[in-house]
Amino acid sequence: MRVLIGCESSGTIRDAFRALGHDAMSCDLLPTEKPGPHYQGDVRDLLEPARFDLFICHPDCTFLTNSAAWAYGDGPYHQKVKPGTLVGAARREARLKALHFVRQMMAAPVPRIAIENPVGVISTRIRPATQYIQPYEYGEDASKKTGLWLQGLEPLRPTRFVEPRWVCCGQELPEGVGRYGCPNCEGENKPLPRWGNQTNSGQNRLSPGADRWRERSRTYDGWAWAMAWQWGGDITGEAVA
């Protein structure tokens, strides 16, 4: 199967498909992080009719997520605006361009298409997600609710559930006490699940930095292998529907 992974510089999904024998390449404005077939440039340069059988795309989510909703207003703003941050009309225009790009990806001349993005405006401005997936459903000790907009593909099936740790009253519950064995409130409050990428309060553990966006957007190996097996299969055997 000829597979194009759009807006991917990590090579994670590309390499999973190639490991199963498929002709897969990645594409991004950035160079690939790992050796492998990669086009550095605009993914639209590659979307020719009958060139690919499967197209998986990860549009930049900067202006597609529900975060920083305050910045779409015209002010005054009640927080300090970082240099280079788009606000007001400029940010609204950037969101319209981002949505236009998503529509172009959905209309690509490829029979099977998957668009991946966090919870955001694609579902409200274009169409609802086909499904939402979590990394902890695919063998990863992490939480990151992510939408898939599918065309010509079956929804992904979970592969292996990773149990969370439980937090109550701001503290991790001791192992073995059970979900409702909080020594502080004795079950009065509702314990909350937390995974390895989360603090007890539910925030992402990644420290601020220049590469934080890259690490947060990186595809989990568990997702990549689920996509490769379920949407492609090992070409030396029978493909999984």
VMD Tcl script that draws the C-alpha trace (Angstrom):
set ca {
  {0.00 0.00 0.00}
  {1.24 3.50 -0.84}
  {0.95 5.64 2.29}
  {1.55 9.35 2.82}
  {1.91 10.74 6.35}
  {1.33 14.49 6.14}
  {2.67 17.03 8.61}
  {4.92 14.49 10.32}
  {8.61 15.14 10.96}
  {9.12 12.40 13.58}
  {8.72 9.53 11.13}
  {6.83 7.53 13.77}
  {3.81 6.47 11.71}
  {5.83 6.27 8.50}
  {8.25 3.81 10.05}
  {5.44 1.66 11.52}
  {3.90 1.20 8.07}
  {7.30 0.57 6.46}
  {8.08 -2.08 9.09}
  {5.03 -3.99 7.84}
  {6.21 -3.75 4.24}
  {4.25 -0.77 2.95}
  {5.58 1.98 0.67}
  {5.23 4.83 3.16}
  {6.70 8.33 3.19}
  {6.34 11.32 5.45}
  {6.07 15.01 4.61}
  {6.55 18.16 6.66}
  {7.93 21.68 6.39}
  {10.63 20.44 8.81}
  {13.25 17.79 7.97}
  {12.66 14.24 9.17}
  {14.08 13.39 12.60}
  {14.93 9.84 11.51}
  {16.28 8.58 8.19}
  {13.57 7.48 5.79}
  {11.52 8.58 2.77}
  {10.56 12.18 3.49}
  {9.52 15.22 1.47}
  {10.40 18.52 3.11}
  {7.84 20.97 1.82}
  {4.10 21.58 1.43}
  {2.10 18.35 1.57}
  {-0.21 19.73 -1.13}
  {2.66 19.32 -3.59}
  {2.24 15.53 -3.32}
  {-1.53 15.12 -3.45}
  {-1.90 13.95 -7.02}
  {-4.75 11.63 -8.12}
  {-4.04 7.89 -7.82}
  {-0.62 8.44 -6.20}
  {-1.48 7.17 -2.68}
  {-3.85 4.57 -1.21}
  {-3.88 6.00 2.32}
  {-3.31 9.52 3.60}
  {-2.84 10.27 7.32}
  {-2.46 13.95 8.15}
  {-1.71 15.89 11.34}
  {-2.56 19.56 10.64}
  {-0.86 22.11 12.89}
  {-3.25 22.46 15.83}
  {-2.09 25.93 16.98}
  {-5.23 27.67 15.73}
  {-7.53 24.63 15.74}
  {-7.60 23.73 19.44}
  {-9.94 25.25 22.02}
  {-7.02 26.61 24.04}
  {-6.22 30.35 24.26}
  {-9.83 31.25 23.45}
  {-9.23 34.70 24.98}
  {-6.79 35.58 22.19}
  {-9.51 35.52 19.51}
  {-11.20 38.55 21.05}
  {-10.25 42.17 20.43}
  {-9.17 42.89 23.98}
  {-8.43 44.34 26.39}
  {-6.58 41.21 27.53}
  {-6.25 40.33 31.19}
  {-2.94 38.52 30.77}
  {0.40 39.47 29.31}
  {0.56 38.76 25.58}
  {3.83 37.06 24.66}
  {5.79 38.57 21.77}
  {4.81 36.97 18.48}
  {1.41 35.77 19.70}
  {-1.39 36.51 17.26}
  {-4.47 38.10 18.82}
  {-7.76 39.55 17.66}
  {-8.46 39.78 13.93}
  {-5.04 38.35 13.00}
  {-5.67 35.21 15.07}
  {-9.18 34.80 13.69}
  {-7.77 35.00 10.17}
  {-5.14 32.39 11.06}
  {-7.90 30.06 12.30}
  {-9.82 30.46 9.03}
  {-6.67 29.57 7.08}
  {-6.07 26.53 9.31}
  {-9.65 25.32 8.74}
  {-9.27 25.84 4.99}
  {-6.16 23.65 5.08}
  {-8.07 20.91 6.91}
  {-10.82 21.02 4.28}
  {-8.19 20.67 1.56}
  {-6.72 17.63 3.31}
  {-10.17 16.04 3.65}
  {-10.76 16.59 -0.07}
  {-7.44 15.01 -1.12}
  {-7.71 12.57 -4.06}
  {-6.97 9.55 -1.86}
  {-9.52 6.77 -1.15}
  {-8.64 6.42 2.55}
  {-8.01 9.50 4.68}
  {-7.42 10.06 8.41}
  {-7.11 13.55 9.90}
  {-5.73 13.66 13.46}
  {-6.08 16.62 15.81}
  {-6.79 17.46 19.47}
  {-10.26 18.51 20.59}
  {-11.07 21.79 18.86}
  {-12.95 23.61 16.14}
  {-12.74 21.01 13.38}
  {-15.70 19.26 15.02}
  {-17.75 22.45 15.28}
  {-16.74 24.22 12.06}
  {-16.40 21.28 9.64}
  {-17.83 18.01 11.01}
  {-17.72 15.96 14.21}
  {-14.81 13.60 14.72}
  {-15.40 9.97 13.74}
  {-13.89 8.94 17.07}
  {-11.70 10.14 19.94}
  {-8.76 8.08 21.09}
  {-6.50 8.13 24.15}
  {-2.89 6.89 24.29}
  {-3.68 4.86 27.43}
  {-6.01 2.73 25.26}
  {-3.03 1.75 23.10}
  {-0.39 0.72 25.62}
  {0.93 4.19 26.50}
  {1.06 5.61 30.03}
  {-0.34 8.96 28.94}
  {-3.57 10.91 28.50}
  {-4.24 13.09 25.45}
  {-7.78 13.07 24.03}
  {-7.40 13.24 20.27}
  {-9.90 13.20 17.43}
  {-9.78 11.20 14.21}
  {-11.78 12.26 11.15}
  {-11.93 9.17 8.94}
  {-12.90 8.59 5.33}
  {-12.89 5.07 3.89}
  {-11.43 3.68 7.13}
  {-12.82 1.80 10.11}
  {-12.38 3.39 13.56}
  {-9.28 2.31 15.45}
  {-9.81 -0.42 18.02}
  {-8.04 -0.14 21.40}
  {-5.14 -2.54 21.80}
  {-4.06 -2.46 25.47}
  {-5.40 -0.40 28.36}
  {-2.89 1.15 30.78}
  {-4.28 1.61 34.28}
  {-3.90 5.09 35.80}
  {-2.83 6.11 39.25}
  {-5.64 7.63 41.32}
  {-5.47 11.07 42.91}
  {-7.71 12.51 45.61}
  {-7.42 15.67 47.69}
  {-4.43 16.64 45.56}
  {-2.44 13.54 46.53}
  {-1.79 10.20 44.88}
  {-3.65 7.39 46.62}
  {-1.37 4.73 48.12}
  {-1.20 1.53 46.10}
  {-3.68 -1.04 47.28}
  {-6.13 1.27 49.06}
  {-8.58 1.28 46.13}
  {-10.19 4.15 44.30}
  {-12.16 5.26 47.34}
  {-9.60 4.74 50.06}
  {-8.44 8.34 50.40}
  {-7.02 8.75 53.91}
  {-7.95 12.45 53.91}
  {-11.63 12.42 52.95}
  {-12.46 8.70 53.30}
  {-14.26 8.61 49.96}
  {-16.17 11.88 50.28}
  {-14.49 13.31 47.16}
  {-14.28 11.63 43.77}
  {-10.79 10.27 42.95}
  {-9.44 11.29 39.54}
  {-7.34 9.16 37.17}
  {-3.89 10.42 36.18}
  {-1.34 8.97 33.77}
  {2.41 9.31 33.42}
  {2.39 12.56 31.42}
  {0.17 14.33 33.98}
  {0.80 16.00 37.30}
  {-1.58 15.23 40.15}
  {-3.57 18.36 39.22}
  {-3.93 17.15 35.63}
  {-1.44 19.47 33.93}
  {1.08 18.23 31.37}
  {4.44 17.43 32.93}
  {6.46 18.93 30.06}
  {8.44 21.96 31.14}
  {8.15 25.20 29.15}
  {10.73 25.47 26.40}
  {11.36 26.02 22.72}
  {10.65 22.36 21.85}
  {7.58 21.88 24.06}
  {5.21 22.15 21.08}
  {7.13 19.42 19.23}
  {7.06 17.01 22.17}
  {3.37 17.60 22.85}
  {2.45 16.98 19.20}
  {4.55 13.84 18.80}
  {2.59 10.73 17.80}
  {2.61 7.90 20.33}
  {4.12 4.60 19.19}
  {0.99 2.76 20.32}
  {-1.16 4.84 17.98}
  {1.27 4.41 15.09}
  {1.33 0.62 15.37}
  {-2.45 0.42 15.74}
  {-2.87 2.46 12.55}
  {-0.31 0.37 10.67}
  {-1.78 -2.99 11.70}
  {-5.47 -2.12 11.52}
  {-5.43 0.07 8.40}
  {-2.67 -1.73 6.55}
  {-1.71 -5.03 8.08}
  {1.43 -7.02 7.41}
  {1.57 -7.39 3.64}
  {3.16 -10.81 4.09}
  {-0.09 -11.90 5.76}
  {-3.70 -10.82 5.77}
  {-4.50 -7.13 6.25}
  {-6.59 -6.26 9.28}
  {-9.88 -4.52 8.44}
}
mol new
graphics top color blue
foreach p $ca { graphics top sphere $p radius 0.5 }
foreach p [lrange $ca 0 end-1] q [lrange $ca 1 end] { graphics top cylinder $p $q radius 0.2 }
display resetview
